[in-house]
Amino acid sequence: MAQDVASPHVTRRWWGLVLLCFAQFMVILDVTVVNVALPVIEEQLSLSRVALTWVVTAYTLCFGGLMMLGGRLADTIGRRRTFLIGLVVFTIASLGSGLAESGTLLIAARAAQGIGAAMLSPAALSIVTTTFHGPERNRALGVWAAIGGAGAAVGVLLGGVFAAGPGWEWVFFINVPIGVLVAALVPLTVGAGWPDERPGRVDVPGAVLVTAAAGLLIYGLVQAGDTGWDAAVTLLTLGAGLALLALFVLVERNTKAPLVRLAVLARRPVVAGNLVMLAASGLLLANFFLNSQYLQHVLRLDALRTGLIFLPVALVIGLGTHLGVRVIGRFGGRVAGTAGFALAAAGAVLLVQVQVEDNPLIHVLPGFAVSGLGLGAAFVTATTTAMAHVDHVDAGMASGLINTGHELGATLGIAFVSTIAATSLTGEGTAGYSSAFVAAAVVAALAALIVLWLVPPGRPPATDGPVFAH
């Protein structure tokens, strides 16, 4: 007999989805909401360029670097328990971020936010994919994807509203009542959901190594903007990061329950999907960072007006995602990804000629929107390429990899353009911004070539495994 859709059990599951989406909304919002408020934070806390970059990267680095560990913990100690622990850490860290009175305290609190998000997000998505089945799962994941888009759109607007109104602290304070409400209601709507199989151990050394390696590489890139690429501190830091990555591979090869099974990484579609995600995420967050700095430091727009300019861009990204789904369904990921990165390159070229007296609606918004449209399609290409070509047994690991690539790409992208635009970020004209946009155009063009080379042709095959939307 078919289950009554109005039964209390079914209703409770959908209310559980609403709560999980609220939590994911906070996580996505905190990636973009801070970008608009950065100049205000920089001024009030007297932050250096390096410290300002780490306000963003401390969050995305810990989030992305520890996400595989968070997913592994969900399999080991239970999905709901991992979700609630991550939610509590994220909420307390949000309160700490708002109360921070120095750059050091703010960066530390942002790192703690990332740790909480790394537990919260994969556990929540795991709950969704194991609670809903068949057509219901597709609808649930559709809601999940829509919340992600809404988080990005609302984030850019709220960043401006709070920075211009009650203060930048409310960028973080807004998470506290939501976190408390979700933590109180989730146990009433979401079952404990112990997994069928529990790994015997968690690969903590692997997670620590990959996070430390990424941190050293990021720091090396940021440091290069201050001391030069040939400085000893830059070379030593970058070299240490690469050495830790090599050690991570060695550890994973000899671990019984590895954080990443290396055989999965050897598959061409998985490699392609992760490279596409890395490039798309890096380009998108680099665009948000550069344009926020340019609009507020050079054109002297306040945070609210900057947020209003960013809002249509975030909506265009959603449109690009929708169009990308349609193109992939008809022509395949290779076409969608190539076209998406070509648009991203074209948008960056339009932004190369930014000047001190430009009109933001004429000289900034069109290029930013064109890039956003293309990158929306690139995100879909990344997820479908990586997920549609793996066995069901590897779906969880592949989704963890692709989501980790998203956060690490954001971190690397901001560090990369921050280094190139260093002279302009300190108030010396627009040449640094132009150089950074040129670099973004080159990266986008290279990414388009990678898509042509690596992404399998044709439409992705159907799969019964879970598909995780960006």
C-alpha positions in Angstrom: 0.0 0.0 0.0 1.3 3.5 -0.9 2.2 5.6 2.1 -0.1 8.4 3.0 1.8 11.6 2.1 0.0 13.4 4.9 1.0 10.9 7.5 2.8 12.4 10.6 5.9 10.4 9.7 6.2 11.9 6.2 5.3 15.4 7.5 8.1 15.1 10.2 10.6 14.1 7.5 9.8 17.2 5.4 10.0 19.5 8.5 13.4 17.9 9.2 14.4 18.8 5.7 13.4 22.4 6.4 15.5 22.6 9.5 18.5 21.0 7.8 18.2 23.5 4.9 18.1 26.4 7.4 21.5 25.1 8.8 22.9 24.8 5.3 21.6 28.3 4.5 23.8 29.7 7.3 26.9 27.8 6.0 26.5 29.0 2.5 25.6 32.5 3.6 28.8 32.8 5.6 30.9 32.2 2.5 29.5 35.4 0.7 28.1 37.6 3.4 31.6 38.5 4.8 32.9 39.7 1.4 30.7 42.8 1.3 31.5 43.7 4.9 35.3 43.3 4.6 36.2 46.9 4.1 34.2 48.0 7.2 35.8 45.1 9.2 39.3 46.2 7.9 38.8 49.7 9.0 37.3 49.1 12.4 39.7 46.3 13.4 42.8 47.9 11.7 43.5 44.7 9.7 46.5 44.3 7.3 45.9 42.9 3.8 47.1 39.5 4.9 44.8 39.5 7.9 41.9 40.7 5.8 42.4 37.8 3.4 42.5 35.3 6.3 39.1 36.5 7.6 37.7 34.8 4.5 40.2 32.0 4.0 40.3 30.8 7.6 36.6 29.8 7.2 36.8 28.3 3.7 40.1 26.5 4.4 38.8 24.7 7.6 35.5 24.0 6.0 36.9 22.5 2.9 39.9 20.8 4.4 38.0 19.0 7.1 34.8 18.2 5.2 36.0 14.7 4.3 36.7 14.1 8.0 33.2 15.5 8.9 31.6 13.0 6.5 33.7 10.2 7.9 32.6 11.1 11.5 28.9 11.1 10.4 29.5 7.5 9.2 31.2 6.6 12.5 29.4 8.3 15.4 26.0 8.9 13.7 24.7 11.5 11.2 22.4 13.4 13.6 25.0 13.5 16.4 27.7 14.8 14.0 25.3 17.4 12.7 24.3 18.6 16.1 28.0 18.8 17.3 28.9 20.8 14.2 25.9 23.1 14.6 26.8 23.9 18.2 30.4 24.6 17.3 29.3 26.8 14.3 26.8 28.7 16.5 29.2 29.4 19.3 31.9 30.4 16.8 29.5 32.8 15.1 28.9 34.5 18.5 32.6 34.7 19.0 33.1 36.2 15.6 30.6 39.0 16.3 32.2 39.7 19.7 35.8 39.7 18.3 37.7 42.9 19.1 40.9 42.1 17.2 41.9 40.5 13.9 43.5 37.5 15.7 40.3 36.7 17.6 38.1 37.1 14.5 40.3 34.8 12.4 40.3 32.2 15.2 36.6 32.4 15.5 36.2 32.1 11.7 38.4 29.0 11.7 36.1 27.5 14.4 33.1 28.3 12.2 34.7 26.4 9.4 35.3 23.4 11.7 31.7 23.4 12.7 30.5 23.8 9.1 32.8 20.9 8.0 30.8 18.6 10.4 27.4 20.1 9.9 27.2 20.2 6.1 28.2 16.7 5.0 26.2 15.2 7.9 23.1 17.2 6.9 23.4 16.1 3.3 23.9 12.5 4.3 20.7 12.7 6.4 18.8 14.1 3.4 20.0 11.4 1.0 19.3 8.5 3.4 15.9 9.8 4.6 14.4 10.4 1.2 14.2 7.8 -1.6 13.1 7.7 -5.3 11.3 10.8 -6.6 11.1 12.2 -3.0 14.9 12.4 -2.9 15.0 14.4 -6.2 12.5 16.9 -4.7 14.5 17.1 -1.5 17.8 17.7 -3.3 16.1 20.3 -5.4 15.1 22.2 -2.2 18.6 21.7 -1.0 20.1 23.2 -4.1 17.6 26.1 -4.1 18.6 26.9 -0.5 22.3 27.0 -1.6 21.4 29.6 -4.3 19.3 31.6 -1.9 22.1 31.6 0.7 24.5 33.2 -1.9 22.0 35.8 -3.0 20.8 36.8 0.5 24.4 36.8 1.8 25.6 39.5 -0.5 22.6 41.7 0.4 22.7 41.0 4.1 26.4 41.8 4.2 25.6 45.3 2.9 22.5 45.8 5.1 24.3 44.9 8.3 27.6 46.7 7.6 25.7 49.9 6.7 23.1 49.5 9.6 23.6 47.8 13.0 27.2 46.9 12.3 29.3 44.2 10.7 29.0 42.1 13.9 25.5 41.2 12.9 26.8 39.4 9.9 27.7 36.7 12.5 25.1 37.4 15.2 22.3 36.5 12.8 23.4 32.8 12.9 23.0 32.5 16.7 19.1 32.5 16.9 18.9 30.3 13.9 21.4 27.8 15.3 19.7 27.6 18.6 16.3 27.0 17.0 17.5 24.3 14.7 19.5 22.6 17.5 16.3 22.5 19.6 14.0 21.1 16.9 16.2 18.7 14.9 16.0 15.9 17.6 12.2 16.1 17.2 12.1 15.7 13.5 15.3 13.8 12.5 16.0 10.3 13.7 19.4 9.2 14.9 20.0 7.4 11.6 22.9 5.1 12.5 24.6 3.9 9.3 24.5 0.2 8.2 28.3 0.0 8.2 30.6 1.8 10.6 34.3 2.2 9.8 36.6 1.0 12.5 38.6 4.2 12.7 38.7 7.8 11.4 41.7 9.0 9.4 42.5 12.0 11.6 46.2 12.1 10.4 45.0 12.4 6.8 42.6 15.2 7.6 45.3 17.1 9.5 47.9 16.7 6.8 45.7 17.9 3.9 44.4 20.9 5.9 47.9 21.9 7.0 49.2 21.5 3.4 46.5 23.7 2.0 47.1 26.3 4.8 50.8 26.5 4.0 50.1 26.9 0.3 47.6 29.6 0.9 49.9 31.5 3.3 52.7 31.2 0.7 50.5 32.8 -2.0 49.5 35.6 0.3 53.0 36.1 1.5 54.3 36.4 -2.1 52.3 39.6 -2.4 54.3 41.2 0.4 57.8 39.8 0.0 57.9 38.6 -3.6 57.8 35.2 -5.2 61.6 34.7 -4.8 61.6 35.5 -1.1 62.9 32.7 1.2 59.7 32.7 3.3 57.5 32.3 0.2 59.5 29.5 -1.3 59.9 27.7 2.0 56.2 27.9 2.8 55.1 26.7 -0.6 57.7 23.9 -0.6 56.5 22.8 2.9 52.9 22.7 1.6 53.8 20.6 -1.4 55.8 18.2 0.9 52.8 17.8 3.2 50.6 17.0 0.2 53.1 14.3 -0.8 53.1 12.9 2.8 49.3 12.9 2.7 49.3 10.7 -0.4 51.8 8.3 1.3 49.6 8.2 4.5 46.4 7.5 2.5 48.1 4.7 0.6 49.0 2.9 3.8 45.9 3.6 5.8 43.2 0.9 6.2 40.3 3.4 6.3 41.7 6.3 4.3 40.1 9.7 4.1 40.4 9.5 0.3 40.7 6.2 -1.5 43.4 6.9 -4.1 41.8 4.6 -6.7 38.9 7.0 -6.9 41.2 9.9 -7.6 42.7 8.0 -10.5 39.4 8.0 -12.5 39.3 10.6 -15.3 35.8 11.9 -14.6 36.5 12.4 -10.9 39.7 14.3 -11.7 37.9 16.4 -14.3 35.0 17.2 -12.0 37.2 18.2 -9.2 39.4 20.4 -11.4 36.3 22.1 -12.8 35.0 22.7 -9.3 38.3 24.0 -8.1 38.5 26.5 -11.0 34.9 27.5 -10.9 34.8 28.1 -7.1 38.2 29.9 -7.2 37.0 32.2 -10.0 33.7 33.0 -8.4 35.0 33.9 -5.0 37.9 35.8 -6.5 35.3 37.9 -8.4 33.4 38.6 -5.3 36.5 39.6 -3.4 38.0 41.8 -6.1 34.7 43.6 -7.0 33.9 44.2 -3.3 37.3 45.8 -2.8 37.1 47.8 -6.0 33.5 49.1 -5.4 34.2 50.2 -1.8 37.8 51.3 -1.8 38.1 52.8 -5.3 34.5 53.9 -6.2 33.7 54.7 -2.5 30.4 52.8 -2.5 29.0 52.0 0.9 28.5 48.3 1.9 24.7 48.5 1.2 25.0 49.8 -2.3 27.7 47.2 -2.9 25.4 44.4 -1.7 22.6 45.6 -4.0 25.0 45.4 -7.0 26.0 41.9 -6.0 22.4 40.7 -5.6 21.6 40.5 -9.4 24.9 38.7 -9.9 24.0 36.0 -7.4 20.6 35.6 -9.1 22.3 35.3 -12.5 24.5 32.5 -11.1 21.3 30.7 -10.3 20.1 31.2 -13.9 23.4 29.9 -15.1 23.0 26.8 -13.0 19.5 26.2 -14.4 20.7 26.7 -18.0 23.7 24.4 -17.3 21.4 21.6 -16.2 19.4 21.9 -19.5 22.6 22.0 -21.7 24.1 19.0 -19.9 20.9 17.0 -20.3 20.9 17.7 -24.1 24.6 18.0 -25.1 26.7 16.9 -22.1 29.0 18.4 -19.6 31.8 19.1 -22.1 29.7 21.6 -23.9 28.3 23.2 -20.8 31.6 23.5 -19.1 33.5 24.9 -22.1 30.8 27.5 -22.7 30.6 28.4 -19.0 34.3 29.0 -18.6 34.4 30.9 -22.0 31.7 33.3 -20.5 33.7 33.6 -17.3 36.8 34.6 -19.3 34.8 37.1 -21.4 33.4 38.6 -18.2 36.8 39.0 -16.7 38.0 40.7 -19.9 35.2 43.2 -19.5 36.5 44.0 -16.0 40.1 44.5 -17.0 39.6 48.2 -17.9 38.3 49.3 -14.5 39.1 52.9 -13.7 38.9 55.2 -10.7 35.9 57.1 -11.9 33.8 54.3 -13.4 30.0 53.8 -13.2 29.5 50.5 -11.4 26.3 49.7 -13.2 27.9 50.2 -16.6 31.6 49.1 -16.1 31.3 46.5 -13.3 27.9 44.8 -13.3 27.9 43.5 -16.9 31.3 41.8 -16.7 30.5 40.4 -13.2 27.1 39.1 -14.4 28.6 37.5 -17.5 31.2 35.7 -15.4 28.5 34.6 -12.9 26.3 33.2 -15.7 29.1 31.1 -17.0 30.4 29.9 -13.6 26.8 28.8 -12.7 27.0 26.3 -15.6 30.5 25.3 -14.6 29.4 24.3 -11.2 26.8 21.9 -12.6 29.4 20.5 -15.0 31.6 19.7 -12.0 29.0 17.9 -9.9 27.5 15.9 -12.8 30.9 14.9 -14.2 32.3 13.7 -10.9 29.1 12.0 -9.6 27.6 10.4 -12.7 30.6 8.3 -13.4 31.2 6.6 -10.1 29.8 3.5 -8.6 27.2 3.7 -5.9 29.7 2.5 -3.3 32.0 5.5 -4.1 29.3 8.1 -4.3 29.8 9.4 -0.8 33.5 9.7 -1.2 33.2 11.4 -4.6 30.7 13.9 -3.2 33.0 14.7 -0.3 35.8 15.3 -2.8 33.8 17.6 -5.0 32.5 19.7 -2.0 36.0 19.9 -0.6 37.2 21.1 -4.0 34.5 23.8 -3.8 35.8 25.2 -0.5 39.5 24.9 -1.3 39.0 26.5 -4.7 37.4 29.5 -3.0 40.3 29.7 -0.6 42.9 29.5 -3.3 41.1 31.9 -5.6 41.0 34.7 -3.1 44.6 34.2 -2.1 45.7 34.2 -5.7 44.0 37.4 -6.8 44.8 39.1 -3.5 48.5 38.5 -4.2 48.3 39.9 -7.8 46.1 42.9 -6.8 48.3 43.7 -3.8 49.3 47.2 -4.9 45.7 48.3 -5.6 44.4 46.7 -2.4 46.7 49.1 -0.5 45.2 52.1 -2.3 47.5 52.7 -5.2 45.3 53.0 -8.3 43.6 50.3 -10.3 46.5 48.6 -12.0 46.5 45.7 -9.5 42.8 45.1 -10.1 43.4 45.0 -13.9 46.2 42.5 -13.6 44.1 40.3 -11.3 41.2 40.3 -13.8 43.7 39.4 -16.6 44.9 36.5 -14.5 41.2 35.4 -13.9 40.6 35.5 -17.7 43.6 33.4 -18.3 42.6 30.8 -15.7 39.1 30.7 -17.1 40.4 30.1 -20.6 42.7 27.3 -19.3 39.8 25.8 -17.5 37.8 25.7 -20.7 40.7 23.8 -22.4 40.8 21.4 -19.5 37.1 20.7 -19.9 37.6 20.0 -23.6 40.4 17.6 -22.8 39.2 15.8 -19.6 35.4 15.9 -19.4 33.9 12.9 -21.1 31.8 13.7 -24.2 28.1 13.2 -24.4 25.4 13.2 -21.7 26.3 11.7 -18.3 24.9 8.3 -17.7 22.0 7.8 -15.3 22.8 6.7 -11.8 20.9 5.3 -8.9 23.4 6.7 -6.4 22.8 10.0 -4.6 23.6 13.1 -6.5 24.8 16.0 -4.5 23.9 19.4 -5.8 26.1 22.5 -5.5 
